[in-house]
């Protein structure tokens, strides 16, 4: 596959100041000064990862996917063109705005805007988080992941899997179709939910420490209505996380301990347990729907469902290190 990671996400929202406070004071991103009505945020050594455009209030503006070099970008552009997808070469001005060497743009069958780029610029100054955190887990794994609500799964499945080369990690078929895809070792960088709607469900950022997440959870609870999902752990990617409501009406997942897979040996499979092993009470849902999801978690608990804990660095204790190595 040419695409190697989720590089950036662009949002359109009139609520730029609310986004600014949430991105820095809660999430811990670094705000970068941009032109009037446009904000950008760093998460690492890249010049930007999140872009908030105040020109309208339409929500998800673009998903920016990364390839390794100009040749990979050309191969992907040619394949898209051969399959009747209209591909536009990004202007020099747009590439400069995105801080990349070169990019192309097109739409998926549902009309979501996609940019694919290579040569992301690295900042000259160190990342300075908006609040004390250990940092975000990015690098080869990319910015995180994006999950879309979609009206129909099948046309998008053919597009993302068969044309863009995304690999299926796992999927569920009931009560609605749900597909997770990887493009690197991150369990999923993209997912779609066949909910019958066309919206951004959430994007996820992963932190370097569980304490970063726990302290963020405390901060989120100080802002009434900010928490959308309580703290919990997912069954498929093993992420411990909570979700927040954003000024744009979708969610952000704030997590730690996500599963890293080997794409060369991974086998896609259908999942039957609920989305969460424990927690993740969806505070925004009606009581009946919350009960259905809670019953799925309680069923997993009654059956003793467990997932492996993340590997931790050696602690220089021969006994404990040996126990960890045997798990």
C-alpha positions in Angstrom: 0.0 0.0 0.0 1.2 3.5 -0.8 -0.6 5.2 2.2 1.4 4.8 5.4 -0.3 7.0 8.0 -2.9 9.5 8.9 -1.0 12.8 8.6 -3.5 15.5 9.6 -7.1 16.3 10.0 -8.9 19.5 9.0 -12.0 20.9 10.6 -14.3 23.7 9.6 -15.9 25.5 12.6 -17.1 28.9 13.5 -16.2 28.0 17.1 -12.5 28.7 16.7 -11.9 30.1 20.2 -13.7 27.2 21.8 -11.6 24.8 19.8 -8.5 26.7 20.8 -9.2 26.3 24.5 -10.1 22.6 24.2 -7.1 21.7 22.0 -4.6 23.4 24.3 -5.9 23.3 27.8 -7.5 19.8 27.7 -5.9 17.9 24.8 -2.4 19.4 25.3 -1.8 20.4 21.7 0.4 23.4 20.8 -1.4 26.3 19.1 0.4 27.8 16.1 -0.4 31.3 14.9 -1.9 31.4 11.4 -3.9 33.8 9.3 -7.2 35.3 10.6 -9.9 32.7 11.0 -7.5 29.8 10.7 -5.8 27.9 13.5 -3.3 25.1 13.5 -2.1 22.8 16.2 1.1 20.7 16.7 1.3 17.3 18.5 5.0 16.5 17.8 7.9 17.6 15.6 5.6 18.2 12.6 4.6 21.8 11.9 0.9 20.9 12.2 -1.5 18.0 12.8 -4.9 19.6 13.4 -6.2 22.5 11.3 -9.3 24.5 12.3 -10.8 26.7 9.6 -13.3 29.3 10.7 -14.7 30.0 7.3 -17.8 27.9 7.8 -19.3 25.4 10.2 -19.4 22.1 8.2 -17.3 19.9 10.5 -14.8 17.6 8.9 -13.0 19.4 6.1 -10.3 17.0 5.0 -8.4 13.9 6.0 -4.7 14.1 5.1 -3.0 10.8 4.4 0.7 10.3 4.0 2.8 8.4 1.4 6.5 7.9 1.5 7.7 9.8 -1.6 6.8 11.5 -4.9 6.8 8.1 -6.7 4.2 6.6 -4.3 2.1 9.7 -4.8 2.3 9.4 -8.5 1.4 5.7 -8.5 -1.7 6.4 -6.3 -2.8 9.3 -8.5 -2.5 7.1 -11.6 -4.5 4.3 -10.1 -7.3 6.6 -8.9 -7.4 8.2 -12.4 -7.6 4.8 -14.0 -10.7 4.0 -11.9 -12.5 7.2 -12.8 -11.7 9.2 -9.6 -11.2 12.9 -10.3 -7.8 13.8 -8.9 -6.5 17.4 -8.5 -2.9 18.3 -8.1 -2.5 20.6 -5.1 -1.3 24.0 -5.8 2.1 25.3 -4.4 0.1 27.6 -2.2 -2.0 24.7 -0.8 1.1 22.6 -0.2 2.8 25.4 1.6 -0.4 25.9 3.7 -0.3 22.2 4.6 3.5 22.3 5.2 4.1 19.4 2.7 6.3 19.0 -0.4 3.4 17.9 -2.7 -0.2 16.7 -2.5 -3.2 15.5 -4.4 -6.9 15.9 -3.5 -10.0 13.9 -4.4 -13.2 12.7 -2.8 -14.4 9.3 -1.7 -17.8 8.0 -3.0 -19.6 9.7 -0.1 -18.1 13.1 -0.8 -15.5 13.2 2.0 -12.5 15.3 1.0 -9.2 13.5 1.0 -5.7 14.8 0.5 -2.7 12.6 0.1 0.8 14.1 0.5 4.5 13.4 1.0 7.3 15.4 2.6 5.7 16.8 5.7 7.8 19.7 7.1 9.5 19.4 10.5 9.5 22.3 12.9 12.7 23.9 13.9 11.6 24.4 17.5 10.7 21.6 20.0 7.0 20.7 20.6 5.6 22.7 23.6 2.4 21.2 24.9 -0.5 23.3 25.9 -0.6 21.5 29.3 1.9 19.2 31.0 1.8 15.9 29.2 4.4 13.3 28.3 3.6 13.7 24.6 1.5 12.1 21.8 2.2 8.7 20.3 2.6 9.6 16.6 5.8 8.9 14.5 5.3 5.9 12.1 1.8 5.3 13.6 0.6 8.7 12.4 -1.6 11.3 14.0 -4.2 8.7 15.3 -7.3 7.5 13.7 -10.5 8.8 12.1 -14.0 7.1 12.3 -16.8 8.1 10.0 -20.5 7.6 10.2 -21.6 6.5 6.7 -24.9 5.9 4.9 -23.7 2.8 3.1 -20.6 0.7 3.8 -20.2 -1.2 0.6 -19.2 1.6 -1.9 -16.8 2.9 0.7 -15.4 -0.6 1.5 -14.5 -1.0 -2.2 -12.9 2.4 -2.3 -10.8 2.4 0.8 -9.8 -1.3 0.8 -9.6 -2.1 -2.9 -8.5 1.2 -4.4 -6.6 3.0 -1.6 -5.2 -0.2 -0.2 -6.3 0.1 3.4 -6.2 -3.4 5.1 -9.1 -4.6 7.2 -8.2 -5.2 10.8 -11.6 -6.5 12.0 -15.3 -6.0 11.4 -18.7 -6.4 12.9 -22.0 -7.0 11.0 -24.7 -6.6 13.6 -26.5 -4.5 14.7 -24.9 -2.4 12.0 -21.8 -2.8 9.8 -18.6 -1.6 11.3 -15.2 -1.9 9.6 -11.7 -1.1 11.0 -8.7 -0.6 8.7 -4.9 -0.4 9.3 -2.2 1.3 7.1 0.7 0.7 9.6 1.1 -1.0 12.9 -1.6 1.0 14.6 -4.6 -1.4 14.9 -6.7 1.1 13.0 -6.1 4.4 11.4 -9.5 4.5 9.8 -13.0 3.0 10.5 -16.5 3.5 9.3 -19.9 2.8 10.9 -22.9 2.0 8.7 -25.2 4.1 10.8 -27.2 5.6 7.9 -25.7 9.1 8.6 -22.9 11.0 7.0 -20.9 12.7 9.7 -17.5 12.5 11.4 -18.0 10.3 14.4 -14.6 11.0 16.1 -10.9 11.2 15.7 -8.5 9.7 18.2 -5.2 10.9 19.6 -3.0 8.7 21.7 -0.9 9.8 24.7 2.4 8.6 25.9 1.2 7.9 29.5 -1.9 6.6 31.1 -1.6 9.5 33.6 -1.9 12.0 30.7 -5.3 10.4 30.0 -6.4 10.3 33.6 -5.5 13.9 34.3 -7.2 14.9 31.1 -10.3 13.0 32.3 -10.3 15.1 35.5 -10.0 18.3 33.5 -12.8 17.3 31.1 -15.2 16.6 34.1 -14.7 20.2 35.3 -16.5 21.4 32.1 -20.1 20.4 32.3 -21.2 18.3 29.3 -17.7 17.9 27.9 -17.4 14.1 28.6 -19.3 12.0 26.0 -18.0 8.5 26.9 -16.7 7.7 30.4 -13.2 6.1 30.8 -13.2 2.6 29.4 -11.2 0.1 27.3 -11.9 -1.1 23.8 -12.0 -4.8 22.9 -10.4 -4.6 19.5 -7.5 -2.1 19.8 -7.2 -2.4 23.6 -7.2 1.4 24.0 -7.9 2.9 27.4 -9.7 6.1 26.7 -12.5 8.6 27.2 -14.3 10.7 24.6 -15.2 14.4 24.7 -17.8 16.4 22.9 -16.2 19.0 20.6 -17.6 22.4 19.6 -18.4 20.9 16.2 -20.8 18.2 17.5 -18.5 15.1 16.9 -16.2 13.4 19.4 -12.5 13.2 20.1 -11.2 10.0 21.7 -8.3 10.6 24.1 -6.4 7.4 24.8 -3.4 5.4 25.8 -2.1 1.8 25.3 -3.4 1.1 21.8 -2.6 -2.2 20.2 0.3 -2.4 17.7 -0.1 -5.2 15.1 2.1 -6.7 12.4 0.5 -5.9 9.1 2.5 -8.6 7.4 0.9 -11.4 9.4 -2.4 -9.9 10.6 -5.6 -11.8 9.6 -8.9 -9.8 9.4 -11.7 -11.3 11.4 -15.3 -10.7 12.5 -15.8 -9.6 16.0 -18.8 -10.5 18.2 -18.1 -8.9 21.6 -19.2 -5.3 22.1 -17.0 -2.3 21.3 -15.8 -1.9 24.9 -14.5 -4.4 27.5 -15.5 -2.1 30.4 -16.5 1.5 30.8 -17.2 3.9 27.9 -20.7 4.7 29.2 -22.1 6.8 26.4 -23.6 9.7 28.4 -25.2 11.3 25.3 -27.4 8.2 24.4 -31.0 7.5 25.5 -31.3 5.1 28.5 -32.4 2.1 26.4 -29.4 2.3 24.0 -27.0 2.8 26.9 -28.5 -0.3 28.6 -27.9 -2.4 25.4 -24.3 -1.5 25.3 -23.9 -2.0 29.1 -25.4 -5.4 28.8 -22.7 -6.3 26.2 -20.0 -5.2 28.6 -21.5 -7.2 31.4 -21.7 -10.3 29.2 -18.0 -9.9 28.4 -17.3 -9.6 32.1 -19.4 -12.7 33.0 -17.4 -14.7 30.4 -14.1 -13.5 31.7 -13.1 -11.7 28.5 -9.7 -10.1 28.9 -7.2 -8.5 26.6 -3.4 -8.2 27.0 -2.0 -5.2 28.8 0.4 -3.0 26.9 4.1 -3.9 27.1 6.0 -1.7 29.5 9.7 -0.8 29.5 12.0 -3.1 31.6 11.9 -2.1 35.3 15.4 -3.5 36.2 13.7 -6.1 38.4 14.8 -9.6 37.3 11.7 -11.3 38.7 9.1 -8.8 37.3 10.8 -8.5 33.9 10.8 -12.3 33.6 7.1 -12.4 34.4 6.3 -9.8 31.8 8.4 -11.6 29.2 6.4 -14.8 29.7 3.0 -13.1 29.2 
